Amino acid sequence: MTTSYSTLITTHGLSLLAMAQAGGATISLTQMALGDGNGTVPTPSAAQTALVHEVYRAALNSLAPDSNNPPYIVAEMVIPTTVGGFTVTEVGLFDSAGNLFCVGNFPSTYKPVLAEGSARDLVIRVIMEVGNAASVQLLIDPAVVLASRGWVQSLFAPLSGAAFTGNVSTTANVTASALLTANIAIVGGQIYETATNGNAALAVNYTGYQAGTTQYRDFSINDGKQNLIASFIGATHSINLHGGVTVNANTGV
């Protein structure tokens, strides 16, 4: 028999939506929980107040209207490589009071952990119809929230071929294993150009204010202990070195 997968807003969630859409307080969703259904793929019920068997819970990474269907919202959570050893068959979203807002079942997916010889990030997305997406907001705990590759790519994609002039702000720290654009990668302690199959250049401060040339920009290199090693001054086109200069006997530099 084919399993049907769905997401339902709980009785509690429906009452919150009714009050919000009648002019009441905005609903704040904060967490997503995952469960293994005690070894089954459970059928979600609007009467649920908890998952059948919860195995993991963490803060939501994002909550936003579906760009293709505005009455729907998409909630996302990233499970990092350091967490795992369980199977996911059910999922739930919780509000800021800790109550189950919606619940759904999920195709049985095993989340490995590195000690088992394999590890990966797992992104879980829940899509649900709320009628008016403005009634629901994401309330982020000021703890570390992981960024999915899709979120990072959507944020940095405008940098390819055009200037990105939007503003990005968050009350939480955002971490990711890598930031990737169409041309540039930031991985660990390195930044490099990835798109050119041949010699390439990486420009720093090529443009300035609002991607224009009306204001100069300076650039500094430090030693990791808040001490300056070198500064490049845009207005004077000069370089200031703070420390000794080593001359290589082979190159003369």
C-alpha positions in Angstrom: 0.0 0.0 0.0 1.4 3.4 -1.0 2.0 5.8 1.9 0.4 9.2 1.7 2.5 12.1 3.0 0.9 15.3 4.3 1.1 18.1 6.8 -1.8 19.2 9.0 -2.3 22.3 11.1 -3.3 21.0 14.6 -6.4 22.0 16.4 -4.3 24.3 18.5 -2.7 25.8 15.4 -6.1 26.4 13.7 -7.3 28.3 16.8 -4.2 30.5 16.7 -4.7 31.2 13.0 -8.3 32.1 13.5 -7.3 34.6 16.2 -4.4 36.1 14.2 -6.6 36.5 11.1 -9.3 38.2 13.1 -6.8 40.8 14.2 -5.1 39.1 17.1 -1.5 38.5 17.9 0.9 37.3 15.2 1.9 33.6 15.6 5.5 33.0 16.4 7.0 29.7 15.3 10.4 28.8 16.9 11.3 25.2 16.6 11.0 22.1 14.5 11.0 18.6 16.0 11.6 15.3 14.3 10.5 11.8 15.3 10.9 8.2 14.2 7.2 7.2 14.8 8.4 4.3 17.0 9.5 2.6 13.8 6.5 3.5 11.7 5.4 6.3 9.3 2.5 7.7 11.3 -0.6 9.3 9.9 -0.8 12.9 11.2 -3.8 14.0 13.2 -5.0 17.5 14.0 -5.7 16.4 17.5 -2.0 15.7 18.2 -0.1 17.7 20.8 3.2 15.9 20.4 5.0 13.6 18.0 4.6 9.9 18.4 8.3 9.6 19.3 10.5 12.7 19.2 14.2 12.1 18.5 15.5 15.7 17.8 14.4 19.3 18.1 16.1 22.5 17.1 15.5 26.1 16.2 14.1 26.9 12.8 16.5 28.3 10.2 14.0 30.1 8.1 10.3 30.7 7.7 9.0 32.5 4.6 6.1 32.6 2.2 6.3 30.2 -0.7 7.5 32.4 -3.7 5.3 30.4 -6.1 2.2 30.2 -3.8 1.9 33.1 -1.3 -0.9 31.5 0.9 1.7 28.8 1.8 4.7 29.2 4.1 7.9 27.1 4.1 9.7 26.3 7.3 13.2 25.0 7.2 15.6 23.4 9.7 19.2 22.1 9.1 20.4 19.1 11.0 24.3 19.3 11.1 26.7 16.5 10.4 27.4 16.2 14.2 23.9 15.1 14.9 22.4 11.8 13.8 21.9 8.1 14.5 18.2 8.2 14.0 15.5 7.8 11.4 13.0 10.6 10.5 9.4 9.6 9.7 7.5 12.5 11.4 7.9 16.2 11.8 6.3 19.0 13.8 6.5 22.8 14.2 6.2 24.4 17.6 5.2 27.9 18.6 7.0 30.1 21.1 4.8 28.7 23.9 6.1 25.2 23.1 2.8 24.0 21.6 2.5 21.9 18.5 1.3 24.1 15.6 1.4 21.6 12.8 2.4 18.0 12.2 3.3 15.9 9.2 4.7 12.5 8.2 7.9 12.2 6.3 9.4 9.5 3.9 11.6 7.3 6.1 15.1 8.9 6.1 18.1 7.8 8.1 20.3 10.6 9.4 23.9 9.2 9.9 26.5 10.5 12.3 30.2 10.6 11.5 31.1 7.9 14.0 29.2 5.5 11.7 31.5 6.2 8.8 29.2 8.6 6.9 27.9 12.0 7.7 25.9 14.7 5.9 23.8 17.7 6.7 20.0 17.1 6.3 17.6 19.9 5.4 14.0 19.4 6.4 11.3 21.6 4.9 7.7 21.8 6.0 5.2 23.5 3.6 1.8 24.4 4.9 -1.2 26.6 3.9 -2.0 29.4 6.3 -4.1 31.6 4.1 -2.3 34.8 5.1 1.4 34.3 5.6 1.7 37.6 7.4 0.0 36.0 10.3 3.0 33.8 11.0 6.5 34.9 11.9 9.8 33.3 12.7 11.1 34.0 16.2 14.8 33.2 16.4 16.5 32.3 19.6 19.9 34.2 19.8 21.8 31.0 19.4 23.7 29.6 16.5 21.5 28.8 13.5 22.9 26.9 10.6 22.4 28.1 7.0 21.4 25.7 4.3 23.2 25.7 1.0 19.9 26.9 -0.7 19.6 29.9 1.6 23.2 30.8 1.1 22.9 30.5 -2.7 19.7 32.6 -2.8 21.4 35.3 -0.7 24.6 35.5 -2.7 23.4 34.6 -6.2 22.7 38.4 -7.0 26.5 38.9 -6.8 27.0 37.1 -10.1 26.9 39.7 -12.9 25.2 42.4 -10.8 25.7 44.3 -7.7 23.8 43.1 -4.5 22.5 46.2 -2.8 20.1 44.7 -0.3 20.6 44.6 3.5 20.9 41.4 5.5 20.3 41.3 9.3 19.8 38.7 11.9 19.7 38.5 15.7 21.5 35.1 15.6 24.9 33.9 14.5 24.7 32.2 11.1 27.2 29.4 10.3 27.8 27.3 7.2 30.6 25.0 6.1 31.1 27.1 3.0 29.7 30.2 1.3 29.5 29.8 -2.5 28.6 32.2 -5.3 28.8 31.7 -9.0 32.5 32.7 -8.9 33.8 33.0 -5.4 34.1 30.4 -2.5 34.8 31.1 1.1 35.7 27.8 2.8 37.4 27.6 6.2 40.1 30.2 6.3 40.4 30.6 2.5 38.7 32.7 -0.2 39.3 32.0 -3.8 37.9 32.3 -7.4 36.4 29.0 -8.6 34.8 29.6 -12.0 37.8 30.2 -14.3 39.6 27.2 -15.9 42.9 29.1 -16.2 44.7 32.0 -14.6 42.3 34.3 -12.8 42.3 37.4 -10.5 40.4 38.2 -7.3 39.7 41.9 -6.8 39.2 43.4 -3.3 37.4 46.8 -3.1 37.1 47.1 -6.9 34.1 49.2 -6.3 32.8 51.0 -3.2 29.7 52.7 -2.0 26.6 51.2 -3.6 28.8 49.4 -6.1 30.0 52.7 -7.5 33.2 54.7 -7.5 32.3 57.8 -5.5 34.0 56.8 -2.2 37.4 55.3 -1.5 37.9 52.0 0.4 40.8 50.9 2.6 41.9 47.4 3.2 43.8 46.0 6.2 45.5 42.7 7.1 45.8 41.7 10.8 47.6 39.0 12.8 44.6 37.4 14.6 45.5 39.3 17.8 44.0 42.7 16.8 47.4 43.9 15.6 47.8 45.5 12.2 50.3 44.0 9.7 49.6 46.0 6.6 47.1 48.6 5.5 46.2 49.6 1.9 44.9 53.2 1.8 42.5 53.9 -1.1 42.5 57.7 -1.1 46.3 57.9 -1.3 47.0 54.6 -3.2 49.6 53.8 -0.5 50.6 50.8 1.5 51.7 51.0 5.1 53.6 48.1 6.6 53.5 47.6 10.4 56.5 45.4 11.1 59.6 44.1 9.4 59.9 43.2 5.7 61.6 39.9 4.8 63.6 39.8 1.5 63.7 36.5 -0.3 67.2 35.8 -1.6 65.9 34.1 -4.7 63.4 36.6 -5.9 64.8 39.8 -4.3 61.4 40.5 -2.7 
